[in-house]
């Protein structure tokens, strides 16, 4: 009689462990689906100063291109100041390594934002 009870208990324990593992897996799947698909995080209206340095430099280069196209100094200053304390260092870096941008355009932008 005891061996049958032991087998029944073993089967119940294995079944309980199986259900616990399945519940955990289902919980993880539902959590990931909710977090990634239904309610994903959306960053809105973040200032460029909160970006990584690489993207701050991209923002500065786009601001320089925009200034070259629009010739709007007030807009250029606004975009430059959005970089915060990193702006001057980034501008010096862009001046040192102009990449595909014309150095005349970069210096004109620098003159505009420093005035």
N, C-alpha and C positions, 0 to 999 in steps of 0.2 A: 504494500500500500504506500509506503514511504517513497519508493522509487517513482511511482506514478505522480505523486504530489511534487516531487523534485522536478520531473519532466515538465509538468504543467507550469510550475513556477519559472523554470528556465525559458519556456516558450513565451510566457507572459513578459519576462524581463527583456528578452530579445525583441519582442513586439513593441514594448514600451520604448526601448532605445531606438528602434526603427522610426517610430512616430515622432520622437523628439528630434532626431536628425532631419527628418522630412519637414517638420515644422520650422526648424532653423533655416533650412535651405529655402523654403517657401518665403519665410520672413525676409531673408536677404534678397531674394529675387523681387519681391514686392517693393522693398525699400529702394533698391536700385532703379526699378521702373519708375517709381514715384519721383525720386531725386533727379534722374537724368531725362526722363521723357515727359512726365506730367507737370512737374514743378521745377524746371531747371533754374539755376541761378543766372540772373541777368544783371550785368553791370551797366548802369545807365548814368550818363552825365558825370563820369569820373574825370577829374582834371588830368592833363597830361603829366603833371608832376608825380602822379602815383604810378606811372608806367615804369617798366624796366628801362635801363639806360639805352639799350639798343632801340627801343621804340620811341624813347624821348628824342633820340637823334633823328629817327625817321620823321617824327612830328616837326622837328626844327627844319629839316630839309624840305618837307612839304610846305612849311610856312615861307621858306625862302623862295620856292617855286611860285607860290601864290603871290608873293610880293612882286616877283618879276613879271607875272602875268597881269595883275590888277593895279600895281603901283599905288596901293592903299597903305600908307604908313601907319595909320591908326589901327588897322586890322593886324598889321604885322607886329606892332607893339603888343597888342592884346594876345596874340598867339605866342609871342616870345615870353611874355610875363606869365603865361599859363604854365611854363616849365618850372617856375619857382627859382629856388637857389641854384639849381643845376644848369640854368640857362647860360650864364657866362662861360662856364667850363665847356659845355657842349658846343657853343658857338666858336670858341677857340679851337676845339677839336675839328670842327667842320672847316674852319679856315685853314688849318694845318693839312687836312686831307679832304680836298674838295670833291674827290670822286669824279662823277660825271657832270657835276654842276660847274658853271663858269665862275671863276674866282671874282670877276667883276660883279656878278649878281650877288654873291655872298658878301662882298665888302659893302655894296650898296645897302643890303639888308642890315648889316652890322651898323653902318652909319645911321640908318633910320632909327633903329631901336635904341641906340646910345644917345641920341639927341633928346 
